[in-house]
Amino acid sequence: MQKILHTPEGVRDIYSGECEQKLALQGQLHRVMKSYGYRDIETPTFEFFDVFSKEIGTIPSRELYKFFDREGNTLVLRPDFTPSIARAASKYFLNENMAIRLTYLGNTFINSSSYQGRPKETTQIGGELIGDDSADADAEIIALVIQMLLASGLREFQISVGHVGFFQALADEAGFDEQTVMELKELIKNRNTFGVEKLLAGLELSDSVKKPLQALTGLFGTAEVIDRAEALTDNPKALEVLERLRAIWRTLELYGVEKYVSFDFGMLSRYMYYTGIIFRGYTFGTGDAIVKGGRYDDLLGHFGKDAPAVGFVAVIDQLQSALSRQGIKQDIPGSHCMIIYESEKQEEAIRKASELRAKGIDVELVRITKNRTREDCRNYAKAADCVLVVEL
């Protein structure tokens, strides 16, 4: 039988120092989540296909890892946490009328050829605030994200905030069909200003509708961009969105984190379940977002609980990559000890190890053999950065 030592495309092994850094990072982020009152929840790695169906508006079916159970039901490895959390919250908190704060940690799986060179399995930590439709809830989530990134050691990053309602209000006013909306969204997401102008030029639109749509690819900046957007339209629903963004900004100022936030009216998401703000976090050292999130007020209704919600995920793999490239390491307490011993000293070595472990010290027992000299063991201890080496 041929020995298989490599992993499938899109997944990899994580070990030694990198694994320790990842676990430390996850622990640091989780502590911040808990400090904001978020309670742990764990959902299955695989779910029924309908949890991620087209009606939910998540990952396309062709990008899902699908398989069958014994009864013939179609199951999928979760590509996205939010629908799973929405399903669970609808089941266990159906009659709860207070805001629910949940946090989770686990892996997601996306089988897409467009992800060449990118992982198909990623670790994510996230939070969901369910049952609060206020701008304050939106601001809390964004402030929480910023505090988590600061706790990770990052200092240079930006949270870019958009709102799906602004584009939708303009599209509704224009009376676009579904195909035109999809084409226009794709052009705007790709910052294709020329493409947007060309598409709109072929449609009969008034300047009051065309002008704000043409401006979306370049409509980004700090709080002042809200005023710029307001000057482009008198659409009532679009103006409501702008007032919402102003309220979020004012609350972020109270948190003292506004310097990390900017607005981007050209930001649009591939997830169709978003109904309000959407946001992404970026830093240098990685080309992808390290944080993604938004408001999804209709999603829980698919599972029987009509409740507004807003949430996010931090992509651990992307964040760790950025931290590594910026030379930022997690603080891992140095408590690793190694006891090097001859065979006849086994009893003494085990007794000593038990005493040290009782004091909270990690102890690795290393026995000297004919193929492993004392000097070999010393070199091994040095390479492992042991803070204490005991020789018997």
Secondary structure as GFF3:
##gff-version 3
##sequence-region A 1 392
A	DSSP	alpha_helix	16	35	.	.	.	ID=ss1
A	DSSP	beta_strand	39	40	.	.	.	ID=ss2
A	DSSP	beta_strand	46	48	.	.	.	ID=ss3
A	DSSP	three_ten_helix	49	52	.	.	.	ID=ss4
A	DSSP	three_ten_helix	61	63	.	.	.	ID=ss5
A	DSSP	beta_strand	66	68	.	.	.	ID=ss6
A	DSSP	beta_strand	74	77	.	.	.	ID=ss7
A	DSSP	alpha_helix	81	92	.	.	.	ID=ss8
A	DSSP	beta_strand	100	109	.	.	.	ID=ss9
A	DSSP	three_ten_helix	113	115	.	.	.	ID=ss10
A	DSSP	beta_strand	121	130	.	.	.	ID=ss11
A	DSSP	alpha_helix	135	152	.	.	.	ID=ss12
A	DSSP	beta_strand	158	163	.	.	.	ID=ss13
A	DSSP	alpha_helix	164	174	.	.	.	ID=ss14
A	DSSP	alpha_helix	178	189	.	.	.	ID=ss15
A	DSSP	alpha_helix	193	201	.	.	.	ID=ss16
A	DSSP	alpha_helix	207	215	.	.	.	ID=ss17
A	DSSP	three_ten_helix	216	218	.	.	.	ID=ss18
A	DSSP	beta_strand	220	221	.	.	.	ID=ss19
A	DSSP	alpha_helix	224	230	.	.	.	ID=ss20
A	DSSP	alpha_helix	236	255	.	.	.	ID=ss21
A	DSSP	three_ten_helix	258	260	.	.	.	ID=ss22
A	DSSP	beta_strand	261	264	.	.	.	ID=ss23
A	DSSP	beta_strand	277	282	.	.	.	ID=ss24
A	DSSP	beta_strand	291	295	.	.	.	ID=ss25
A	DSSP	three_ten_helix	299	303	.	.	.	ID=ss26
A	DSSP	beta_strand	309	315	.	.	.	ID=ss27
A	DSSP	alpha_helix	316	325	.	.	.	ID=ss28
A	DSSP	beta_strand	336	341	.	.	.	ID=ss29
A	DSSP	three_ten_helix	343	345	.	.	.	ID=ss30
A	DSSP	alpha_helix	346	358	.	.	.	ID=ss31
A	DSSP	beta_strand	362	367	.	.	.	ID=ss32
A	DSSP	alpha_helix	374	383	.	.	.	ID=ss33
A	DSSP	beta_strand	388	391	.	.	.	ID=ss34
###
